[in-house]
Amino acid sequence: MTITVDAEGFLTGIGTETPAQYHADPCTYPSLSAHTAMRMLKCPEDVFRTHPKLGGSRFQREYSDAMDNGNLIDQLLTGTRYTPSAKNSYTAIGKNGKPLQPCDYERFESLLIVDADGWTTNSARELKELARAEDKTPILRSDFEREIGKVPEYIARLELAGVSLEGVRTQVPVYWVDESSDGVRVQCRALLDMLEDVYYSNGLVARTSITDLKTTDDLSDAGLARSIFRWNYHVQGAVYQRAVFKARDLDAPPPFRLAFLRTRLPAARSEELAEDWIRFGSLLWQQAVDTWAECLATGYWPGHELRRDRIVPEHYMIEDMKRQLGVSE
């Protein structure tokens, strides 16, 4: 399916952009994604300051070593095969103006592979920041090679969980038009880890499904529920279903499942999101669409400083404090 552009310049369809091109937002108008939606509900001003088509000079996101490792696994399993390329050398400059110990590095897709024993030298640390500036994931060569060696087992474990990478489209950009509660059209986009089509003998699509790959340390029922809630995977599921439903003009939203991979003592589970998750995710998405449309129309993006909400303890915090005090009421 190709991208269609309507008279107003809104995009709809399945694209062919690379992840880097997608994250730069190739749409005519600033577009809303699932990740951006959850940030909109927390602080619209933060979104404005970092969105590539608004106040941001580049796409920005939260960073952590765990997220870097997850991005690496995602790239190795759903991206292109690794082909070594030419290495470059980077040398940090010390406070005295003299060059410090150099460090080699290599660019591969959305990764920046650094030849260092750790992030301890100035050159390695500055390369890490360079990767962030280019919206690439910094990874040490030793970690990269270790994970490459484990890919066959990861694939085998995913297949045991019912997830096959054969014949599946990966890193698929999708564009569609949604509407706010008062009818304002909003450009939206999503980048799917896996999109699978099963065909009839006549070549028509019989069934479409969406799978998103996640890494986790806890594959128990409670652990996966906590992951879904903490990282808003239910919003992502609702949005991805809506994306393909709208982009392909389907009769019903396609099923969405999460493929959870544990990299330490490799194991995997796959779960189709229950209807309750999707329902709540859809409601949060609609709130974000409404807020997004209002901010674009008014040019007003509220910041943290304007919030006057009382900060009250969550239910589990109250229960924990009761436990610490030894009381039940």
N, C-alpha and C positions, 0 to 999 in steps of 0.2 A: 504493500500500500504506500502510495506517495502522499506528500503533504499537500493539502489544499489551503489556499488563502482566499478568504472571502472579501467582499467589497470594502469592508472596514479594516482589513489587514490582519484579522485573527487567523491563527494557524490551527489546523486540525489534521491528525493523522499520525502515522508511524514514521519516524525520521531515520536518518543514517549518520547523524553527527557522532563524532568521537566524544568520550566523556568530558574531555577538556572543552570542546566546542559547546557541549550541552551546558556545562556549569557556567560558561560565559554568557548564557542566555541568548540564543539566536533569534528569539521572537521579536516581532515588530514592537510590541508593547512589553513593559516589565511583566514578567510572568511569576505565578505563584506555584510553589512546589509543596510537597508534604512537609519537608524539613522547614521551609520558610514559614509555613502555616503555623507550626507549633511555636516558632519564635515570635510570630505576630501576636499570638495570644499572651505572650509574656511581656514583650516590649516592642511596639511598632517602630520606635526610633532606632533601635539596634538593627532592625531589618533595613531601614532606609540607609543607614550609614555603611552597610556592608553589601547591599545588593548591587550586582554589576551594572544594572541599568538605572540605578537611582543615585545614591550618594557614595557608593563604594567604587574604588578604583579597581578592585578585583574581588573575586569570590572569597569569602572568609568563613571559617567554621571553627568549632571547638576542636582542640587537639589533646590527645593523651597517647601513651605508649600502647594501651589496649586497643584504642581506635586505630592506631597505625598498623598494628598486627592484623586487625580485622580487615582493613583496607588491603593489606598485602595478600591475605588468603583469598579475598574476593577477586582481586586482580588475577591471581594465579589460576583460579578455578573458572572464572567467567570471562577472563580477558584473552588476549592472544598468547601464543606460545612464546616463551622467552628466547630471544636471539641475542647473543652478546654483541655489543656495539663498542665503538671507540671510547676509551676512557679519557677523562680530562683531569687536570691537576689544579687544586685550589690551595693557595697559601694565605693564611691570615697574617696581618701585620700587627706586631706588638706595640705597646705603648711608647717604646723608644723609637718607633718607626722602622724597625728591622723586621725582615720576614721571619715567620715562625715555621714550625715543622709542617711541610706540605701534606696534603691528603688527596688521594685519587677518588674519583667518583664517576658514575655512569648513569645516564638517563635511560629509563625504559618505561614506555607508556606513562602511567601516572605515578611512577616511582622514581626516586632518586637514591641509587644504591651507593653507599659510602664505604670505602675500603679503610676501615678503622676498627680497633679492638673495642672501642666504646665511644661515647660522646664526651670524652674527657679533654681532648685537645681543642685549642681555639679554632683550628681549621675545621675540625669535625663539627663543632657546635655552630660555627657560622654556616657550614653547608646545610645543617638542619634548618636554620632560619631561611637560607636560600630556597630550600625545598618548599617551606611554608609560603614564601613570597610568590612562588610559581604554582601554588596550589597542588604540589606533589607530595607524596608520602615519603618521608625519609626513612631509610632502612639500612641497617648495617649489613655488609656483605655476608658475614657469618650467619645472621638470622635469615637472610634471603635464601642462601644455599640450603640451610636446614629445612626450611619450609618447602622448597622445591623437591627435596628428597622425600618429603612426606605426602606430596600431592597424590601419588597412586593410592595410598591408604585412605586419604580423605575421600577420593572418588569412590573407592570400594565401600566405605562406610556409608556414604550418601546413597549409593545404589541399594544397600541393604535396607535403608530407611525409605526406599521407594522413590528416590530422586536420581534421575539419570541426566547426564549432560549431553547425551547423544541426540542430535537432531533438534536441539533447543537453541533458539536465538538468545544471545547474551548481550548485556549492556545496551538495551533497546530504548531509545528516546521516544517519548509519546507526547503529543501536544493535543489539547482540546480546549473548548470554551465552556466555562461554567457561568452560573448566574448568582448574584447576591439575592437576598430575600426580597429586595425591592426591584429586582429585574435588571440590574446593571451587569453587563457582560464582562467577564474576567478571563484573561488569558492564563492558562495553566500548563504545566509540564511535569513529566516524571521520567525517571531513568530506571527501567526495570532490569533486575539481575538476569531473569530468565523468562522468556515468553515462548510457550509451546503450542503449536497448532497440530491437531490430528485431522487428516483429510479423508474425505470420501473417495471412492474410486474415480469419480468424475472430476476430481480436483478441487471441489468445494471444501471449505473448512467445516469439519463436523464438530470440533470441540476446541476451545482455547482455554489455557490455564496459565496462571502467573505464579512464579516461585521466587522468593527472595531469600538469599543466603545470609545467615547470621552466625557469629561465633559466640560461644558462651562457655563458662566453666561449670555450669550447673544444668544438667539435663533432666532434673526431676520435674514433676508437674508444677510444684510450687515455685521452683526456680525459673521455669519458663514463663509462668504467669507474671512473676516479678519483672522479668526482662521485657515482656510485652508492655507492661504498664509503665515501667521506668523510661523506656526508650520510645514510647508512643508508636509501637509497631502496629497497634490497632488503627491508628490514624493512617499510617502508611498503607495498610491493607485496604481500608475503605477508599483511599484516594487512588490506588493503583487499579482497583476494580472499576472505579468510575472512569479512570483515564482510558482504559481499553474499551469499555462499554461505549463511551462517547466518541472516541476516535474512530472506532470501527462500526458505529451505529448498530450494535448488537441488540438482540431481543431481550437479553438479560445480562447482568454483570457476570463475568467469568469467575470461577473459583480462585481464591488466593490462599496460598499456603506458605508457611515459614519453614525453611530448612535450617535447623540448628546444628552446628558442628562444634564439637569439643576438640580442640587441638592438642591439649595435654591428655595423654591416654586416649587417642582418637576414637570418637564415637559420634553418632548422629541420630537425630530424630526429625521427623517432618510432621507438621500439624497444619491442617486447614483451620483458619480462624473461625471460632464459633460466631454465631449470628449476633450475640450480645456484644462481642468485641467490635464487630463491623458497625453495629448500630451506634454505639457511643463514638466510635471513630468518625462516622459520618456527621454526627452532630457537632463535634469539635471542628471538623473541616468547614462546615457551613458557617460557623462563627468566624473562622479565620477569613473566609471569602468575603463575608460582610464587612469585617474590619478593613481588609485590604482594599475593597472597592471604595469605602468611605475615605480612607487615607489618600488614595490616588486622586479622588475627586476634589478633596479639600486642600491637599498639600500639607495637611497637619498630621504629624506622626508622633503621638504622645510618648514621652520618655518616662524613665523610672521616677524622676523627681516629682512628677505630678500625681503619683499614686498616694492615696490616703487610706488604704485598707488597713484594718487592724491585723496584726500578725498574731494569729491564735494557734495553739498547738493542734497538730493532727491527732486523730483518734488513737493511732498506735502510740504516739508520744505520751498521751494521757495515761494509757494503759501501762506503759513502761514506767512512768513516774509513780503510779500506784504500786507497781510491783516493788520498786526501790524503797518506797515508804512502808511497804507491808500492809497496805490498806486495800479494801475491796470496794469501798464506796467513793 
